[in-house]
């Protein structure tokens, strides 16, 4: 006897059978799919939020002097930034590592401050 993965009822069948019925197999698979898309939605929402925070802070860069806005960790947290999520990492020739959320990125500085950058096609850093 085997146990159905969905309803946990015992059933008889081939050794590779996991479900007692088509209905149980479909229910199980649908739940798996919605779990995955739920997780994807959550992560997408975090990335979207991070992107918004970075673009907001980046737009505060002084256009006249070109001086970079260097927000503190506290400021980023305050705006709801989540440091655990980013889209990619880039390390330049000097060994400086940038964490990107789409086109906006940051590099950790001393004393919990961050240097913000925006990636351009032609900008190889
Ligand atoms: Zn079942």
Backbone and ligand atoms as CSV (ligand in chain L), in Angstrom:
chain,resi,resn,atom,element,x,y,z
A,1,UNK,N,N,0.833,-1.205,0.000
A,1,UNK,CA,C,0.000,0.000,0.000
A,1,UNK,C,C,0.868,1.255,0.000
A,2,UNK,N,N,0.374,2.239,-0.717
A,2,UNK,CA,C,1.091,3.505,-0.760
A,2,UNK,C,C,0.199,4.582,-0.153
A,3,UNK,N,N,0.794,5.733,0.172
A,3,UNK,CA,C,0.022,6.825,0.758
A,3,UNK,C,C,-0.030,7.993,-0.221
A,4,UNK,N,N,-1.229,8.468,-0.492
A,4,UNK,CA,C,-1.420,9.578,-1.425
A,4,UNK,C,C,-0.782,10.852,-0.864
A,5,UNK,N,N,0.005,11.531,-1.665
A,5,UNK,CA,C,0.687,12.764,-1.224
A,5,UNK,C,C,-0.291,13.883,-0.909
A,6,UNK,N,N,-1.475,13.807,-1.515
A,6,UNK,CA,C,-2.443,14.881,-1.309
A,6,UNK,C,C,-3.375,14.608,-0.124
A,7,UNK,N,N,-4.102,13.496,-0.181
A,7,UNK,CA,C,-5.110,13.251,0.870
A,7,UNK,C,C,-4.594,12.328,1.976
A,8,UNK,N,N,-3.418,11.775,1.780
A,8,UNK,CA,C,-2.775,10.891,2.754
A,8,UNK,C,C,-3.535,9.589,3.000
A,9,UNK,N,N,-4.451,9.262,2.096
A,9,UNK,CA,C,-5.150,7.975,2.179
A,9,UNK,C,C,-4.271,6.893,1.555
A,10,UNK,N,N,-4.364,5.681,2.085
A,10,UNK,CA,C,-3.620,4.593,1.463
A,10,UNK,C,C,-4.272,4.183,0.148
A,11,UNK,N,N,-3.471,3.793,-0.803
A,11,UNK,CA,C,-4.026,3.304,-2.073
A,11,UNK,C,C,-3.070,2.286,-2.666
A,12,UNK,N,N,-3.597,1.514,-3.649
A,12,UNK,CA,C,-2.772,0.529,-4.327
A,12,UNK,C,C,-2.463,1.025,-5.726
A,13,UNK,N,N,-1.242,0.784,-6.170
A,13,UNK,CA,C,-0.910,1.213,-7.523
A,13,UNK,C,C,0.545,0.922,-7.832
A,14,UNK,N,N,0.989,1.336,-9.018
A,14,UNK,CA,C,2.369,1.121,-9.421
A,14,UNK,C,C,3.300,1.840,-8.440
A,15,UNK,N,N,4.558,1.362,-8.411
A,15,UNK,CA,C,5.494,1.896,-7.415
A,15,UNK,C,C,5.778,3.387,-7.625
A,16,UNK,N,N,5.621,3.868,-8.880
A,16,UNK,CA,C,5.901,5.292,-9.123
A,16,UNK,C,C,4.666,6.167,-8.955
A,17,UNK,N,N,3.554,5.582,-8.572
A,17,UNK,CA,C,2.325,6.377,-8.394
A,17,UNK,C,C,2.370,7.120,-7.064
A,18,UNK,N,N,2.033,8.384,-7.102
A,18,UNK,CA,C,2.106,9.198,-5.874
A,18,UNK,C,C,0.739,9.621,-5.354
A,19,UNK,N,N,-0.269,9.485,-6.216
A,19,UNK,CA,C,-1.595,9.970,-5.844
A,19,UNK,C,C,-2.647,8.896,-6.057
A,20,UNK,N,N,-3.703,8.949,-5.239
A,20,UNK,CA,C,-4.759,7.952,-5.346
A,20,UNK,C,C,-5.651,8.214,-6.554
A,21,UNK,N,N,-5.693,9.463,-7.010
A,21,UNK,CA,C,-6.608,9.816,-8.110
A,21,UNK,C,C,-6.062,11.003,-8.897
A,22,UNK,N,N,-6.671,11.223,-10.063
A,22,UNK,CA,C,-6.296,12.389,-10.876
A,22,UNK,C,C,-6.622,13.682,-10.137
A,23,UNK,N,N,-7.748,13.654,-9.414
A,23,UNK,CA,C,-8.170,14.854,-8.681
A,23,UNK,C,C,-7.116,15.231,-7.646
A,24,UNK,N,N,-6.595,14.233,-6.921
A,24,UNK,CA,C,-5.566,14.512,-5.914
A,24,UNK,C,C,-4.278,15.018,-6.574
A,25,UNK,N,N,-3.931,14.402,-7.711
A,25,UNK,CA,C,-2.709,14.843,-8.391
A,25,UNK,C,C,-2.841,16.309,-8.841
A,26,UNK,N,N,-4.020,16.630,-9.405
A,26,UNK,CA,C,-4.243,18.008,-9.850
A,26,UNK,C,C,-4.236,19.009,-8.691
A,27,UNK,N,N,-4.912,18.640,-7.605
A,27,UNK,CA,C,-4.939,19.524,-6.435
A,27,UNK,C,C,-3.531,19.801,-5.929
A,28,UNK,N,N,-2.759,18.712,-5.810
A,28,UNK,CA,C,-1.391,18.821,-5.310
A,28,UNK,C,C,-0.555,19.734,-6.205
A,29,UNK,N,N,-0.622,19.486,-7.499
A,29,UNK,CA,C,0.171,20.287,-8.451
A,29,UNK,C,C,-0.247,21.758,-8.474
A,30,UNK,N,N,-1.547,22.000,-8.367
A,30,UNK,CA,C,-2.021,23.390,-8.345
A,30,UNK,C,C,-1.522,24.134,-7.116
A,31,UNK,N,N,-1.518,23.414,-5.973
A,31,UNK,CA,C,-1.028,24.050,-4.736
A,31,UNK,C,C,0.450,24.389,-4.849
A,32,UNK,N,N,1.224,23.437,-5.403
A,32,UNK,CA,C,2.657,23.680,-5.593
A,32,UNK,C,C,2.868,24.934,-6.434
A,33,UNK,N,N,2.111,25.014,-7.518
A,33,UNK,CA,C,2.254,26.149,-8.438
A,33,UNK,C,C,1.910,27.458,-7.748
A,34,UNK,N,N,0.827,27.460,-6.968
A,34,UNK,CA,C,0.438,28.725,-6.352
A,34,UNK,C,C,1.416,29.104,-5.243
A,35,UNK,N,N,2.048,28.100,-4.584
A,35,UNK,CA,C,3.093,28.401,-3.600
A,35,UNK,C,C,4.262,29.099,-4.270
A,36,UNK,N,N,4.665,28.555,-5.416
A,36,UNK,CA,C,5.796,29.132,-6.138
A,36,UNK,C,C,5.476,30.550,-6.585
A,37,UNK,N,N,4.294,30.746,-7.156
A,37,UNK,CA,C,3.991,32.100,-7.636
A,37,UNK,C,C,3.799,33.065,-6.463
A,38,UNK,N,N,3.343,32.550,-5.315
A,38,UNK,CA,C,3.243,33.404,-4.122
A,38,UNK,C,C,4.635,33.876,-3.701
A,39,UNK,N,N,5.573,32.930,-3.671
A,39,UNK,CA,C,6.959,33.293,-3.316
A,39,UNK,C,C,7.538,34.273,-4.326
A,40,UNK,N,N,7.265,34.034,-5.604
A,40,UNK,CA,C,7.787,34.931,-6.637
A,40,UNK,C,C,7.200,36.326,-6.484
A,41,UNK,N,N,5.919,36.382,-6.194
A,41,UNK,CA,C,5.284,37.692,-5.999
A,41,UNK,C,C,5.902,38.435,-4.819
A,42,UNK,N,N,6.156,37.694,-3.722
A,42,UNK,CA,C,6.759,38.320,-2.537
A,42,UNK,C,C,8.138,38.882,-2.854
A,43,UNK,N,N,8.951,38.065,-3.537
A,43,UNK,CA,C,10.311,38.492,-3.861
A,43,UNK,C,C,10.281,39.650,-4.857
A,44,UNK,N,N,9.401,39.570,-5.851
A,44,UNK,CA,C,9.272,40.662,-6.810
A,44,UNK,C,C,8.887,41.962,-6.116
A,45,UNK,N,N,8.012,41.849,-5.108
A,45,UNK,CA,C,7.574,43.033,-4.375
A,45,UNK,C,C,8.743,43.648,-3.604
A,46,UNK,N,N,9.593,42.802,-3.022
A,46,UNK,CA,C,10.767,43.295,-2.278
A,46,UNK,C,C,11.731,43.996,-3.230
A,47,UNK,N,N,11.980,43.375,-4.386
A,47,UNK,CA,C,12.898,43.961,-5.368
A,47,UNK,C,C,12.364,45.294,-5.889
A,48,UNK,N,N,11.063,45.325,-6.110
A,48,UNK,CA,C,10.414,46.540,-6.591
A,48,UNK,C,C,10.562,47.669,-5.561
A,49,UNK,N,N,10.352,47.308,-4.303
A,49,UNK,CA,C,10.491,48.262,-3.200
A,49,UNK,C,C,11.944,48.761,-3.121
A,50,UNK,N,N,12.902,47.843,-3.180
A,50,UNK,CA,C,14.314,48.215,-3.135
A,50,UNK,C,C,14.661,49.161,-4.284
A,51,UNK,N,N,14.149,48.831,-5.457
A,51,UNK,CA,C,14.403,49.654,-6.640
A,51,UNK,C,C,13.847,51.058,-6.438
A,52,UNK,N,N,12.667,51.135,-5.861
A,52,UNK,CA,C,12.026,52.424,-5.611
A,52,UNK,C,C,12.856,53.262,-4.629
A,53,UNK,N,N,13.310,52.615,-3.565
A,53,UNK,CA,C,14.120,53.313,-2.549
A,53,UNK,C,C,15.412,53.840,-3.175
A,54,UNK,N,N,16.089,53.002,-3.945
A,54,UNK,CA,C,17.350,53.419,-4.568
A,54,UNK,C,C,17.123,54.549,-5.571
A,55,UNK,N,N,16.056,54.459,-6.358
A,55,UNK,CA,C,15.814,55.504,-7.365
A,55,UNK,C,C,15.451,56.819,-6.677
A,56,UNK,N,N,14.706,56.722,-5.590
A,56,UNK,CA,C,14.340,57.903,-4.800
A,56,UNK,C,C,15.592,58.579,-4.248
A,57,UNK,N,N,16.462,57.805,-3.628
A,57,UNK,CA,C,17.683,58.362,-3.046
A,57,UNK,C,C,18.646,58.833,-4.126
A,58,UNK,N,N,18.680,58.088,-5.217
A,58,UNK,CA,C,19.599,58.464,-6.295
A,58,UNK,C,C,19.195,59.796,-6.915
A,59,UNK,N,N,17.881,60.031,-7.017
A,59,UNK,CA,C,17.408,61.277,-7.631
A,59,UNK,C,C,17.746,62.475,-6.745
A,60,UNK,N,N,18.170,62.217,-5.495
A,60,UNK,CA,C,18.587,63.286,-4.591
A,60,UNK,C,C,20.057,63.661,-4.811
A,61,UNK,N,N,20.731,62.949,-5.727
A,61,UNK,CA,C,22.115,63.287,-6.059
A,61,UNK,C,C,22.144,64.697,-6.647
A,62,UNK,N,N,23.078,65.472,-6.175
A,62,UNK,CA,C,23.187,66.853,-6.633
A,62,UNK,C,C,23.642,66.914,-8.092
A,63,UNK,N,N,22.735,67.351,-8.953
A,63,UNK,CA,C,23.025,67.385,-10.385
A,63,UNK,C,C,24.110,68.409,-10.729
A,64,UNK,N,N,24.190,69.484,-9.950
A,64,UNK,CA,C,25.164,70.551,-10.197
A,64,UNK,C,C,26.599,70.088,-9.915
A,65,UNK,N,N,26.793,69.557,-8.738
A,65,UNK,CA,C,28.141,69.153,-8.331
A,65,UNK,C,C,28.444,67.716,-8.720
A,66,UNK,N,N,27.384,66.966,-9.033
A,66,UNK,CA,C,27.570,65.553,-9.332
A,66,UNK,C,C,27.892,64.756,-8.088
A,67,UNK,N,N,27.754,65.408,-6.970
A,67,UNK,CA,C,28.093,64.753,-5.713
A,67,UNK,C,C,27.097,63.651,-5.399
A,68,UNK,N,N,27.600,62.529,-5.010
A,68,UNK,CA,C,26.737,61.392,-4.753
A,68,UNK,C,C,26.107,61.474,-3.376
A,69,UNK,N,N,24.844,61.166,-3.377
A,69,UNK,CA,C,24.145,61.052,-2.108
A,69,UNK,C,C,24.608,59.762,-1.433
A,70,UNK,N,N,25.066,59.855,-0.217
A,70,UNK,CA,C,25.531,58.662,0.492
A,70,UNK,C,C,24.637,58.391,1.701
A,71,UNK,N,N,23.573,57.635,1.461
A,71,UNK,CA,C,22.646,57.388,2.566
A,71,UNK,C,C,23.239,56.424,3.592
A,72,UNK,N,N,22.772,56.552,4.804
A,72,UNK,CA,C,23.198,55.634,5.866
A,72,UNK,C,C,22.320,54.385,5.817
A,73,UNK,N,N,22.778,53.355,6.489
A,73,UNK,CA,C,22.013,52.111,6.592
A,73,UNK,C,C,20.657,52.387,7.244
A,74,UNK,N,N,20.672,53.214,8.276
A,74,UNK,CA,C,19.428,53.567,8.973
A,74,UNK,C,C,18.417,54.218,8.032
A,75,UNK,N,N,18.933,55.109,7.182
A,75,UNK,CA,C,18.053,55.801,6.223
A,75,UNK,C,C,17.424,54.790,5.255
A,76,UNK,N,N,18.242,53.852,4.791
A,76,UNK,CA,C,17.732,52.829,3.878
A,76,UNK,C,C,16.681,51.946,4.563
A,77,UNK,N,N,16.966,51.564,5.798
A,77,UNK,CA,C,16.002,50.750,6.559
A,77,UNK,C,C,14.698,51.519,6.752
A,78,UNK,N,N,14.860,52.787,7.090
A,78,UNK,CA,C,13.714,53.671,7.321
A,78,UNK,C,C,12.778,53.695,6.112
A,79,UNK,N,N,13.376,53.655,4.924
A,79,UNK,CA,C,12.579,53.696,3.695
A,79,UNK,C,C,12.091,52.301,3.284
A,80,UNK,N,N,12.431,51.295,4.067
A,80,UNK,CA,C,11.929,49.948,3.806
A,80,UNK,C,C,12.829,49.104,2.922
A,81,UNK,N,N,14.105,49.494,2.850
A,81,UNK,CA,C,15.041,48.738,2.021
A,81,UNK,C,C,15.360,47.384,2.658
A,82,UNK,N,N,15.452,46.346,1.814
A,82,UNK,CA,C,15.782,45.001,2.298
A,82,UNK,C,C,17.112,44.574,1.668
A,83,UNK,N,N,18.160,44.514,2.509
A,83,UNK,CA,C,19.512,44.224,2.018
A,83,UNK,C,C,19.707,42.775,1.559
A,84,UNK,N,N,18.745,41.918,1.871
A,84,UNK,CA,C,18.894,40.507,1.488
A,84,UNK,C,C,18.571,40.242,0.023
A,85,UNK,N,N,17.950,41.223,-0.630
A,85,UNK,CA,C,17.521,40.982,-2.013
A,85,UNK,C,C,18.114,41.997,-2.981
A,86,UNK,N,N,18.655,41.488,-4.071
A,86,UNK,CA,C,19.186,42.327,-5.144
A,86,UNK,C,C,19.177,41.496,-6.419
A,87,UNK,N,N,19.382,42.136,-7.561
A,87,UNK,CA,C,19.281,41.385,-8.818
A,87,UNK,C,C,20.629,40.864,-9.301
A,88,UNK,N,N,21.706,41.590,-9.026
A,88,UNK,CA,C,23.030,41.076,-9.381
A,88,UNK,C,C,24.135,41.806,-8.640
A,89,UNK,N,N,25.318,41.201,-8.679
A,89,UNK,CA,C,26.499,41.761,-8.004
A,89,UNK,C,C,27.538,42.057,-9.069
A,90,UNK,N,N,28.235,43.186,-8.916
A,90,UNK,CA,C,29.304,43.511,-9.849
A,90,UNK,C,C,30.532,43.923,-9.047
A,91,UNK,N,N,31.670,43.314,-9.358
A,91,UNK,CA,C,32.919,43.710,-8.707
A,91,UNK,C,C,33.834,44.308,-9.769
A,92,UNK,N,N,34.267,45.542,-9.542
A,92,UNK,CA,C,35.125,46.185,-10.545
A,92,UNK,C,C,36.595,45.765,-10.371
A,93,UNK,N,N,37.460,46.315,-11.236
A,93,UNK,CA,C,38.874,45.912,-11.224
A,93,UNK,C,C,39.575,46.254,-9.915
A,94,UNK,N,N,39.059,47.297,-9.246
A,94,UNK,CA,C,39.655,47.682,-7.960
A,94,UNK,C,C,39.147,46.805,-6.814
A,95,UNK,N,N,38.289,45.863,-7.138
A,95,UNK,CA,C,37.767,44.963,-6.107
A,95,UNK,C,C,36.603,45.532,-5.324
A,96,UNK,N,N,36.009,46.614,-5.862
A,96,UNK,CA,C,34.842,47.196,-5.192
A,96,UNK,C,C,33.591,46.470,-5.666
A,97,UNK,N,N,32.775,46.048,-4.722
A,97,UNK,CA,C,31.578,45.285,-5.055
A,97,UNK,C,C,30.330,46.161,-4.995
A,98,UNK,N,N,29.564,46.102,-6.066
A,98,UNK,CA,C,28.297,46.826,-6.148
A,98,UNK,C,C,27.151,45.825,-6.165
A,99,UNK,N,N,26.120,46.150,-5.425
A,99,UNK,CA,C,24.907,45.329,-5.401
A,99,UNK,C,C,23.830,46.085,-6.171
A,100,UNK,N,N,23.273,45.441,-7.159
A,100,UNK,CA,C,22.288,46.108,-8.017
A,100,UNK,C,C,20.866,45.608,-7.798
A,101,UNK,N,N,19.930,46.563,-7.920
A,101,UNK,CA,C,18.513,46.251,-8.076
A,101,UNK,C,C,18.147,46.849,-9.416
A,102,UNK,N,N,18.186,46.015,-10.434
A,102,UNK,CA,C,18.009,46.498,-11.802
A,102,UNK,C,C,19.104,47.524,-12.107
A,103,UNK,N,N,18.761,48.746,-12.553
A,103,UNK,CA,C,19.823,49.675,-12.969
A,103,UNK,C,C,20.449,50.456,-11.810
A,104,UNK,N,N,19.831,50.408,-10.627
A,104,UNK,CA,C,20.401,51.124,-9.487
A,104,UNK,C,C,21.217,50.181,-8.624
A,105,UNK,N,N,22.339,50.710,-8.142
A,105,UNK,CA,C,23.187,49.878,-7.307
A,105,UNK,C,C,23.761,50.658,-6.144
A,106,UNK,N,N,24.374,49.929,-5.232
A,106,UNK,CA,C,25.035,50.592,-4.108
A,106,UNK,C,C,26.297,49.819,-3.755
A,107,UNK,N,N,27.211,50.554,-3.152
A,107,UNK,CA,C,28.444,49.949,-2.672
A,107,UNK,C,C,28.575,50.335,-1.209
A,108,UNK,N,N,28.805,49.347,-0.341
A,108,UNK,CA,C,28.960,49.675,1.080
A,108,UNK,C,C,30.221,50.506,1.312
A,109,UNK,N,N,30.092,51.557,2.107
A,109,UNK,CA,C,31.232,52.383,2.505
A,109,UNK,C,C,31.514,52.106,3.979
A,110,UNK,N,N,32.482,52.829,4.532
A,110,UNK,CA,C,32.769,52.669,5.963
A,110,UNK,C,C,31.619,53.245,6.787
A,111,UNK,N,N,31.527,52.791,8.009
A,111,UNK,CA,C,30.561,53.314,8.982
A,111,UNK,C,C,29.102,53.208,8.539
A,112,UNK,N,N,28.772,52.129,7.833
A,112,UNK,CA,C,27.376,51.885,7.431
A,112,UNK,C,C,26.769,52.948,6.531
A,113,UNK,N,N,27.592,53.497,5.657
A,113,UNK,CA,C,27.068,54.384,4.624
A,113,UNK,C,C,27.185,53.671,3.278
A,114,UNK,N,N,26.410,54.158,2.310
A,114,UNK,CA,C,26.369,53.504,1.006
A,114,UNK,C,C,26.538,54.514,-0.118
A,115,UNK,N,N,27.309,54.106,-1.101
A,115,UNK,CA,C,27.537,54.932,-2.277
A,115,UNK,C,C,26.597,54.436,-3.375
A,116,UNK,N,N,25.767,55.351,-3.926
A,116,UNK,CA,C,24.769,54.938,-4.915
A,116,UNK,C,C,25.253,55.148,-6.344
A,117,UNK,N,N,24.881,54.242,-7.198
A,117,UNK,CA,C,25.228,54.368,-8.617
A,117,UNK,C,C,24.021,54.001,-9.475
A,118,UNK,N,N,24.056,54.498,-10.707
A,118,UNK,CA,C,23.047,54.092,-11.677
A,118,UNK,C,C,23.795,53.568,-12.895
A,119,UNK,N,N,23.422,52.387,-13.321
A,119,UNK,CA,C,24.119,51.769,-14.439
A,119,UNK,C,C,23.619,52.331,-15.765
A,120,UNK,N,N,24.576,52.668,-16.612
A,120,UNK,CA,C,24.240,53.082,-17.960
A,120,UNK,C,C,24.864,52.046,-18.886
A,121,UNK,N,N,24.316,51.926,-20.067
A,121,UNK,CA,C,24.828,50.946,-21.038
A,121,UNK,C,C,26.322,51.117,-21.276
A,122,UNK,N,N,26.741,52.389,-21.452
A,122,UNK,CA,C,28.127,52.648,-21.808
A,122,UNK,C,C,29.043,52.726,-20.582
A,123,UNK,N,N,28.451,52.726,-19.421
A,123,UNK,CA,C,29.232,52.878,-18.197
A,123,UNK,C,C,29.697,51.513,-17.683
A,124,UNK,N,N,30.989,51.253,-17.838
A,124,UNK,CA,C,31.530,49.968,-17.389
A,124,UNK,C,C,32.099,50.084,-15.972
A,125,UNK,N,N,31.854,51.202,-15.315
A,125,UNK,CA,C,32.366,51.468,-13.967
A,125,UNK,C,C,33.880,51.441,-13.958
L,1,ZN,ZN,ZN,-5.633,11.143,-2.663
